[in-house]
Amino acid sequence: MSSDLTSRIHPEPVDHFDTLPDSLLLIIFNNIADVKTLGRCSVVSKRFHNLIPQTENVVVRVDCVISDDDAASTVPGISDKSRGPFASLARLVFGGIVKPILAIWQFLGPKRPSFLSPPSSSCSTSSALSVGGKAEEDEEGGEQSGGGVTHHSPTQVLKNFNEIRYLKIELPSGELGIEDDVLLKWRADFGSTLDNCVILGASSVTHSPIVTSESVCVSVNDDNGSIPESFYTNGGLKLRVVWTISSLIAASARHYLLQPIISEHKTLDSLVLTDAERQGVLCMNKEQLEELRVKPLSASSASKRTLVPALNMKLWYAPYLELPNGSVLKGATLVAIRPSEQTGQKEVSDGSWVGSAFEEPYGTAARMLVKRRTYCLEMNSF
């Protein structure tokens, strides 16, 4: 009777999570998505540990990359702003080539020895990145420095997930080193090769009081839509070519390094590789993912990136573009790119494809630009 009385006074604690069905827990885990948080959840209980690998939505945020300051300092003109426009062009060109190698490859490529990491690097510990326990990491040969820091590729981080359908990987910053007041954004869709790419750039972005739609129309149409002669003589066109090439290099480098994930996770319906600054977004849908699995990509012989095919490009330019939110884009430029072999399959001038490539207010800027005069360019494979 005494034990019975004790149980009534001090009832055993009830774990309310035990009363939830697995399907509801998976909905919660899918809304959490963040791979580090899911990794911590997996050590809460055996039930969580068995359910986490069934998560369909996963987000991997990269918070540690090897500093490229030393490499950047070896590039002439990368930090010397007194050398004029050619120094700026050099910074853009080499920034678009060096940073994908140092920043993306460090995370997306094979696991690198810990002694390559700078002593001051502030990276997440291995326990925060792995879904499995510490014992599993030790068995898998995770390389660890004296400070307990390891470097894993997404292939390793994600290997315990077997039901991923929607995957997003976010880099800490964009690859292209541009000036603070310069706008440069791109979005690229890939299958086994480039399907399309849209690039939006401006030499400067300022803010003015909110304007009405009528004043927007006046500011956009106060010229005949032609590119001024000074655009060709003061380096404006050359700078846009550099922006285009650098963006394509960054996109193709990201695409190349996603192969292991795509081949191992055949349940994927959508894959997005972006960066915290939203400078560039690489997207692949279910059909494009399947295309890459059955049709190997062509790699560039010069570096670890996908070969960019011969391209047809359409360019729109406005010396001065006011947006409804008060932003003013000077030297606004929009470039819509498709492989030459796909020309005619999808028109870019309707604005729906191009305008949906960017978040607001830049989607509005793209839709305004495609109403202007169109200039056609071609680019060879590289």
C-alpha positions in Angstrom: 0.0 0.0 0.0 2.9 2.4 0.8 4.4 1.9 -2.7 1.0 2.5 -4.3 0.6 5.6 -2.3 4.0 6.9 -3.3 3.3 6.4 -7.0 0.2 8.5 -6.6 2.0 11.3 -4.8 5.0 11.2 -7.1 3.8 9.9 -10.5 6.4 9.0 -13.0 7.2 11.8 -15.5 5.5 11.4 -18.9 7.4 12.1 -22.1 4.7 13.8 -24.2 6.8 13.3 -27.4 6.1 9.5 -27.0 2.5 10.2 -27.6 3.1 11.9 -31.0 3.0 9.8 -34.1 6.2 9.5 -36.3 4.4 11.4 -39.1 3.9 14.4 -36.9 7.5 14.4 -35.7 8.7 14.2 -39.3 6.7 17.3 -40.1 8.4 19.1 -37.2 11.9 17.9 -38.4 11.1 19.1 -42.0 10.2 22.5 -40.7 13.5 22.6 -38.7 15.5 21.6 -41.8 18.8 23.0 -40.5 21.2 20.1 -40.6 23.1 21.2 -37.5 19.9 21.4 -35.4 18.8 18.1 -36.8 22.2 16.6 -35.8 21.6 17.8 -32.2 18.1 16.4 -32.2 19.3 13.0 -33.3 21.2 12.5 -30.0 18.1 13.3 -27.9 16.6 9.8 -28.1 16.9 6.6 -30.0 13.5 7.4 -31.6 14.7 10.8 -32.9 18.0 9.2 -34.1 16.0 6.7 -36.2 13.6 9.4 -37.6 16.0 12.1 -38.5 17.4 10.3 -41.6 13.9 10.3 -43.0 13.8 14.1 -43.1 12.9 15.4 -46.6 13.8 19.1 -46.2 17.4 19.8 -45.3 19.3 23.1 -45.2 23.1 23.1 -44.9 24.5 26.5 -43.9 28.3 26.7 -44.4 29.9 28.9 -41.7 33.6 28.1 -42.2 35.7 28.7 -45.3 39.5 29.1 -45.6 40.5 32.7 -45.9 41.6 33.8 -49.3 43.3 36.9 -48.2 46.8 35.5 -48.9 45.8 34.3 -52.3 44.0 37.5 -53.2 47.0 39.5 -52.2 49.0 37.7 -54.9 46.8 39.0 -57.6 48.0 42.3 -59.0 45.5 45.1 -58.4 43.3 43.1 -56.0 43.6 45.6 -53.2 45.1 48.7 -54.9 42.2 51.0 -55.7 44.5 53.7 -57.1 45.1 52.0 -60.4 41.9 53.0 -62.0 39.3 50.9 -63.9 41.8 48.3 -65.0 42.5 47.4 -61.3 38.8 47.1 -60.8 38.5 44.7 -63.8 41.4 42.7 -62.4 39.7 42.4 -59.0 36.5 41.2 -60.6 38.1 38.7 -63.0 40.5 37.1 -60.4 37.9 37.3 -57.7 35.5 35.3 -59.8 38.2 32.6 -60.4 40.1 32.5 -57.1 37.2 32.6 -54.7 35.3 29.6 -56.1 38.4 27.5 -55.7 39.3 28.6 -52.2 35.8 29.0 -50.7 33.5 26.5 -52.5 36.1 23.8 -53.0 37.1 23.9 -49.3 33.5 22.9 -48.4 32.1 21.1 -51.4 35.2 19.2 -52.4 36.9 16.3 -50.7 37.8 16.4 -47.0 41.0 18.4 -46.6 43.6 17.9 -43.8 43.0 20.1 -40.8 46.5 21.6 -41.0 45.4 23.5 -44.0 43.0 25.5 -41.9 44.2 28.8 -40.5 44.8 28.8 -36.7 42.2 31.6 -36.2 39.5 29.8 -38.1 36.2 29.8 -36.2 34.4 26.7 -37.6 31.7 24.5 -36.1 32.7 21.4 -34.3 32.1 18.0 -35.9 29.3 17.1 -33.6 27.3 20.0 -34.9 27.6 18.8 -38.5 27.1 15.1 -38.2 23.8 13.3 -37.9 25.6 10.3 -36.4 27.2 10.2 -33.0 30.9 10.9 -32.2 31.7 7.2 -32.3 30.5 7.1 -35.9 32.7 10.1 -36.8 35.8 8.5 -35.3 35.1 5.3 -37.3 34.7 7.2 -40.5 38.1 8.8 -40.1 37.0 12.4 -39.7 40.1 14.5 -39.5 40.3 16.6 -36.4 42.6 19.3 -35.3 43.8 19.9 -31.7 41.0 22.4 -31.3 38.3 19.8 -32.1 37.5 21.4 -35.5 36.9 19.1 -38.5 36.1 19.8 -42.2 33.4 17.7 -43.8 32.0 17.9 -47.3 28.2 17.9 -47.7 28.5 14.4 -49.0 29.7 13.3 -45.6 27.3 15.6 -43.7 24.3 14.3 -45.6 25.2 10.6 -46.0 23.0 9.5 -43.1 19.9 11.2 -44.7 18.2 8.8 -47.1 14.9 10.5 -48.0 16.0 14.1 -48.9 13.7 15.7 -51.5 14.5 19.4 -51.0 18.1 20.4 -50.3 19.4 23.9 -49.9 23.1 24.7 -49.3 24.1 28.2 -48.3 27.6 29.5 -48.5 28.7 32.3 -46.1 29.3 34.8 -49.0 29.3 35.2 -52.7 32.4 34.3 -54.7 32.7 37.5 -56.7 34.7 40.2 -54.9 33.0 43.4 -55.9 32.9 46.9 -54.5 30.4 47.7 -51.8 28.2 50.0 -53.9 28.2 47.7 -57.0 25.2 45.5 -57.6 25.8 42.1 -59.1 23.3 39.2 -58.9 22.9 36.0 -60.9 20.7 33.0 -61.1 21.6 29.9 -63.1 19.7 26.7 -63.9 21.7 23.6 -64.7 21.0 20.1 -65.9 24.1 18.2 -67.1 25.2 21.6 -68.5 23.9 25.2 -68.3 20.2 25.6 -69.1 20.0 29.3 -68.6 21.5 32.2 -66.6 20.2 35.7 -65.8 22.6 38.4 -64.5 21.6 41.7 -63.1 24.2 44.4 -62.5 24.6 48.1 -61.7 27.6 50.3 -61.3 26.0 51.8 -58.2 22.9 51.6 -56.1 21.5 54.6 -54.2 18.2 55.4 -52.5 15.9 58.3 -53.1 12.5 59.2 -51.8 9.7 56.9 -52.8 8.6 57.6 -56.4 5.3 57.0 -58.1 4.8 54.7 -61.1 4.4 57.7 -63.3 7.8 59.1 -62.4 9.3 55.7 -62.9 8.0 55.6 -66.5 9.5 59.1 -67.2 12.9 58.1 -65.8 13.0 54.9 -67.7 11.8 56.2 -71.0 13.5 59.6 -71.1 15.8 58.2 -73.8 15.3 56.2 -76.9 16.4 53.0 -75.3 19.8 53.0 -77.1 23.1 52.4 -75.3 25.1 55.6 -75.3 28.4 55.8 -77.2 30.2 56.4 -74.0 29.2 52.9 -72.8 31.6 51.5 -75.4 34.5 53.9 -74.9 34.7 54.3 -71.1 35.0 50.6 -70.3 31.3 50.0 -69.5 30.9 47.2 -72.0 34.1 45.6 -71.0 33.1 45.7 -67.3 29.8 44.0 -68.1 31.6 41.2 -70.0 33.8 40.7 -66.9 30.6 40.5 -64.7 29.1 37.9 -67.1 32.2 35.7 -67.3 32.8 35.8 -63.6 29.2 34.9 -62.8 29.3 32.0 -65.2 32.6 30.7 -63.8 31.1 30.9 -60.2 28.0 29.1 -61.3 29.8 26.3 -63.2 32.2 25.8 -60.3 29.2 25.3 -57.9 27.6 22.9 -60.4 30.7 20.8 -60.8 31.1 20.2 -57.1 27.5 19.1 -56.6 28.0 15.8 -58.5 28.6 13.5 -55.4 25.5 14.7 -53.6 23.3 14.4 -56.7 24.6 10.9 -57.5 24.1 9.6 -53.9 20.7 11.2 -53.1 18.4 9.9 -55.9 15.3 11.0 -54.0 16.1 14.7 -54.6 13.4 16.8 -56.3 15.0 20.2 -55.9 18.5 21.4 -55.1 19.5 25.1 -54.5 23.0 26.3 -53.9 23.1 29.9 -52.8 25.0 32.2 -50.4 24.1 34.3 -47.4 24.5 37.5 -49.5 22.1 36.2 -52.2 24.7 37.2 -54.8 24.2 34.0 -56.8 21.7 31.2 -56.9 22.1 27.8 -58.6 19.0 25.8 -59.1 18.2 22.3 -60.3 14.8 20.7 -60.5 13.9 17.0 -60.6 14.2 16.7 -64.4 17.6 18.5 -64.4 18.9 16.3 -61.5 17.9 13.2 -63.4 19.5 14.5 -66.5 22.8 14.9 -64.7 22.7 11.4 -63.4 22.2 9.8 -66.8 24.3 12.3 -68.8 27.7 13.0 -67.4 28.7 16.7 -67.4 31.6 18.0 -69.5 34.3 19.3 -67.2 36.5 22.3 -68.1 40.1 21.3 -68.7 41.3 24.5 -67.1 39.8 24.1 -63.6 37.3 22.1 -61.6 34.1 23.4 -63.0 31.5 22.5 -65.6 32.3 23.4 -69.2 30.2 26.4 -70.2 28.8 25.8 -73.7 28.6 28.3 -76.6 26.1 30.9 -75.6 23.6 33.4 -77.0 23.0 36.4 -74.8 20.5 39.2 -74.8 21.5 42.4 -73.0 19.4 45.3 -71.8 20.9 48.6 -70.4 19.6 51.7 -68.7 21.9 54.6 -67.7 19.5 55.4 -64.8 16.7 53.3 -63.4 14.4 54.3 -60.6 12.5 51.5 -58.8 9.2 51.9 -56.9 10.8 51.4 -53.6 13.1 54.4 -54.1 16.2 52.5 -55.1 18.1 54.0 -58.0 20.3 51.8 -60.2 23.0 53.6 -62.3 24.3 51.7 -65.3 21.6 49.0 -64.8 22.4 46.0 -67.0 20.4 42.7 -67.5 21.9 39.8 -69.3 19.8 36.7 -70.2 21.9 33.7 -71.3 21.0 30.4 -73.0 23.2 27.8 -74.8 23.3 28.4 -78.5 21.8 25.0 -79.3 18.7 25.9 -77.3 18.0 29.2 -79.0 14.4 29.6 -80.0 13.1 27.1 -77.4 12.3 29.7 -74.9 12.0 33.4 -75.5 13.4 35.7 -72.8 11.8 38.9 -73.9 8.4 38.1 -72.4 9.7 39.0 -68.9 8.2 36.1 -67.1 11.3 34.0 -67.1 13.8 36.8 -66.5 11.6 38.8 -64.1 11.1 35.7 -61.8 14.8 35.1 -61.4 15.3 37.7 -58.6 13.7 38.7 -55.4 12.2 42.1 -55.1 12.9 44.9 -55.8 15.3 43.4 -58.4 12.6 41.3 -60.1 10.9 44.6 -60.9 14.2 46.0 -62.2 14.5 43.0 -64.5 11.0 43.4 -65.8 11.5 47.1 -66.5 14.8 46.5 -68.3 13.4 43.8 -70.7 11.0 46.5 -72.1 14.0 48.4 -73.5 15.9 47.9 -76.6 17.5 44.4 -76.8 21.2 43.8 -77.8 22.3 40.4 -78.9 25.7 38.9 -78.2 27.4 35.6 -78.6 30.1 33.8 -76.5 32.2 30.8 -77.3 32.4 27.8 -75.0 35.0 28.1 -72.3 
